[in-house]
Amino acid sequence: MTRIRSREIPPQFKPFFWDCNFKQLHWENDRDFIINRILLHGNWDSIRCLNARVGDSSLREWILQHQGGQLSPPQLRFWELVLKLPKPQVSSWINTRRKGLWEQRIYP
């Protein structure tokens, strides 16, 4: 697929940014926020549009860099297959999400 180079955020993304001023979002400044929101809440068309904009390698890099972001275990497994993410790493993220807050507490 051809990468979209526009600085504009696609209008079909607007429904997924119900809690902020869509007109004030800028791709360069809000890239991580936009990717996270579309991966979490986007429909198939918005995800395809995002992929056309950034490509598989950038999505893969983003997920790895953010250690799965806020993606749910099913979402992580989906992206593991689609983007060929390392299974042990994805499994580790999933195991961490399954732990409750009590198990994740940190002592000084």
Stockholm file with secondary structure:
# STOCKHOLM 1.0

chainA/1-108         MTRIRSREIPPQFKPFFWDCNFKQLHWENDRDFIINRILLHGNWDSIRCLNARVGDSSLREWILQHQGGQLSPPQLRFWELVLKLPKPQVSSWINTRRKGLWEQRIYP
#=GR chainA/1-108 SS CCCCCCSSCCGGGGGGGTTSCGGGCCHHHHHHHHHHHHHHHCCHHHHHHHHHHHHHHHHHHHHHHTTTTTCCHHHHHHHHHHHTCCHHHHHHHHHHHHSCTTTTCCCC
#=GC SS_cons         CCCCCCSSCCGGGGGGGTTSCGGGCCHHHHHHHHHHHHHHHCCHHHHHHHHHHHHHHHHHHHHHHTTTTTCCHHHHHHHHHHHTCCHHHHHHHHHHHHSCTTTTCCCC
//
